[in-house]
Amino acid sequence: DSGVTQTPKHLITATGQRVTLRCSPRSGDLSVYWYQQSLDQGLQFLIQYYNGEERAKGNILERFSAQQFPDLHSELNLSSLELGDSALYFCASSILDRDEKLFFGSGTQLSVL
Amino acid sequence: QKEVEQDPGPLSVPEGAIVSLNCTYSNSAFQYFMWYRQYSRKGPELLMYTYSSGNKEDGRFTAQVDKSSKYISLFIRDSQPSDSATYLCAITGTYKYIFGTGTRLKVLA
C-alpha cells in the first residue's frame, strides 16, 4: 500500500457528462501529480500541484481542471466527456516540489459510454 | 522525437534468465533516472532511482545509466514469474517528470 488514496476505483458515465476524481496524498507529502494512462498512449502527465499551487502542466485538455485543497487532497474534474477520455487516471504524491520519488495510488478507471 | 523512448515489448523469458530493459532519452537536462514496476491495472511502484552515471544495485535489480549516450537500463537477475509486469523508465530534472511507454515482461515458469 503506497499510502495514496484514490476514489472512486471505477466510474462509468456517458458522453457529455462531468465527473470528479479525488486523491488523498501520503501523509506529509505536499506535491500531487495527475496522470492519464490509456493503452495506446502510456502514462501521460496532466498536472502537478505543490502545497496548493499549480507547479507544472502537461498535456491537459481545457475540458479538464484540477485543484489542491488546504488539506492537500486534490480533485481532477473532467467535463464534456468524450469516448476517448476513457482511461485509467492515476494520482501520485511526493514530499518535495521536485522529487525523484513518486508514490502512486491504485487509480480510477473511467469508462465513458 | 519523444523525450523518452522505450521498447514496448512484450518480452518473454524463461525463469532464471537475465532480463535487460532499456530506455533512451533526448534531453541532457534530465538528472534523475527511475524505474517503476506496474502490475496489471495497478499503480506503478518505484523500484530504483539514480542520478549518476554508472551502476546501482538492489538485490536482483541493477540500474545502469550512461549519460554520455543518454541511455538507461534495468537488469533483472534470476528472473521469477512474480517479476512479470510492465516496467516503466522515468526521467526528471526539471518540472517535467516523464515516463517511457513501458515494456511488458513475462517470465515463464
Interface residues (C-beta under 8 A of the other chain):
Chain A: S2 V4 Y33 Y35 G42 L43 F45 Q48 R55 A56 G58 L88 F90 A92 R98 E100 K101 L102 F103 F104 G105 S106 G107 Q109
Chain B: Y32 M34 R41 K42 G43 P44 E45 L46 Y49 Y51 L88 A90 T92 T94 Y95 K96 Y97 I98 F99 G100 T101 G102
